């Protein structure tokens, strides 16, 4: 049961009909955070609840986004949180105004400075302060608001540095012929840290390349695949753009391909065909 949902039980436990400070909390963990100590939802929840007890806040509701990045605001529970900031929440059939938003760490709210400041501004416009447990900051005062703006910039910097490290690691992996994709491209399966050929899909890749060698347009190839009931890896119909990716991706000739880095001879090749101008391609398997 989310704390604060049963208002009658809270009253019996000694809470007044209308608490002096009605708090809601926001918890977020991204895929990367889940592997980092102290970032789990349970760890955030424990710190937030202890903080609210110490401050005498009535924690009425938790908004939790599990597996979402903080670099944007397209998170379902975050949107619900901001709606609660604007409109309040309903407890025991009564509409009550939120008095404070509590997070375990300020970057749980946003990791993008622009979005962070926009969120703080909307909270201020609705006279709902923001409190961060780890930074021991409350934005009810001007010093707290100033500090949070500084910390928001630090969060964006940290996010950028982490992103740069990830990109550097992926680049080094690509230079060594490693596979950086999250899922296998059409014609392949992921296995043993690399790619293996999916023979059923590979036959379609060869068919696409042969049709292109014969001068067929990308649009006509897509239409033919769709008319034959052949679907993409995600079970969708083919488009001109998807056919283009098959035809021009050096991966199908056995090369590791990530951004501008192409390392030949890494993966099993499906075709030996190299794209040329329409009607002038080199024929091959």
Number of C-alpha atoms within 10 A of each C-alpha: 5 10 14 20 16 13 20 13 11 16 14 9 9 8 14 12 10 12 16 12 17 21 25 27 24 22 25 27 21 16 11 11 16 14 11 10 8 11 19 17 17 11 13 22 18 11 15 26 20 12 21 19 11 9 10 14 19 23 24 22 21 22 17 20 19 17 14 19 20 24 20 14 18 11 17 13 18 20 13 13 22 15 12 18 24 17 14 15 19 14 15 11 8 10 11 16 18 22 20 23 25 25 26 27 21 22 22 22 25 23 25 22 20 15 17 25 17 13 17 19 14 14 19 16 12 15 15 21 22 25 25 22 19 14 14 12 18 20 21 15 10 10 12 17 20 12 14 23 17 12 18 23 17 16 22 20 15 14 17 15 12 12 12 12 12 12 12 12 13 17 18 13 14 20 16 12 21 20 21 17 12 7 10 18 17 19 22 23 15 16 10 6 9 18 20 16 19 16 13 10 20 18 14 17 20 21 16 21 27 20 16 27 23 14 14 15 17 20 15 15 21 20 16 14 19 16 12 8 11 16 14 19 14 7 8 10 16 21 17 14 12 15 22 17 11 19 24 15 15 21 24 27 19 19 19 25 22 19 7 8 14 16 19 15 13 19 21 16 18 21 22 16 21 17 18 13 10 13 14 12 17 17 16 12 14
